[in-house]
């Protein structure tokens, strides 16, 4: 961070940012939804573009003085069209501030109030913005009851935790109880019974590829639109490392900061007729002026993704995830669905004698950053679930490859083995004991040494 002025004017914020820089440099970030952006992307995001109001679309702004903003947004859209190989009759919206905003803008643009959304069950890997709700406990507490599921269908509860579940009728489909994979025949039956207006795939913790053509067929058979949220896979799609839904689905949404490595924001791809409706869903539907500095950062990131080396990077993310999964399996870890086709692994940690929350915290103390996560047919609450989720975008950006994945897997295994004897303790006491362990301190030191060999771009 080159922030000589900030250091002078606000040393407290400056020092906190420097500490975060050190944390990112010295720890292994294995959270699948995180990445590290180039200095060029960061420079664009921190530019004077943040000062400008630009409500409206290109050439149709409500404020004067947007000629250069128009050029930046046009360039970003053109790069997105080229990168994702858009059909000529498709277009782009790049103004949504986040993936959740993008999804809500789609709903606002193409659905009527109380329309039916059919989406993936949260515990099985779906996303809050696809319509999550639950039944609260009858007594005071932070945990929830085990959700009531009827076969392959979940119809939600009284606690509407996301605005999508407040505005629309939500039907959620589950994965197969044995394989934890999509059961397309069962999904067809659910669609035929509930007749959704829009069918959604995509989420946060489904480690396998999705058959987009089959999902489109299911949606079409009941007269529904098909939207796929590729927030996690966007960079892998762009780099040709996984199949693309563009031209198959009716609408494709994504965030830009995960595998796409292009700063914070979102992109929506769809047929031109739908984009016109979605544009109105963005403004005035769910937000005001776009963040022009973020759009510039996305534009720079898309330019980087158009270079040949990005394809190599995207494919290496997958190779690393698969190598990490193979080694973890050999070390006795239980991978949901048996492995991965993309950038993330979902690990049922119960067979190690520990649950997700304590495992994630212990690994963080050891210098390995992962997140706790629900898994299909989880009997535990999202606040202390059975699984952890790990991914390889960030470490691949550092330049790590398969040999380093073997090292990381062994570090994870050693850390979990070291803390399991304390897993029955209350959480605060567990943390205290973990911090004292010599093995955890040793692993933390080894993590720093490994990270020092793969420094982040300044």
PyMOL commands that set and color helices and strands:
alter all, ss='L'
color gray80, all
select helices_A, chain A and resi 4-9+11-26+39-45+48-51+67-83+99-110+122-124+128-130+163-167+184-194+212-221+234-238+272-286+292-305+308-330+336-338+349-352+356-365+382-384+393-397+402-422+427-436+438-452
alter helices_A, ss='H'
color red, helices_A
select strands_A, chain A and resi 28-29+56-57+60-61+90-93+116-120+133-134+153-154+159-160+169-173+198-201+225-229+251-255+266-271+334-335+344-348+368-369+371-373+387-391
alter strands_A, ss='S'
color yellow, strands_A
deselect
rebuild
show_as cartoon
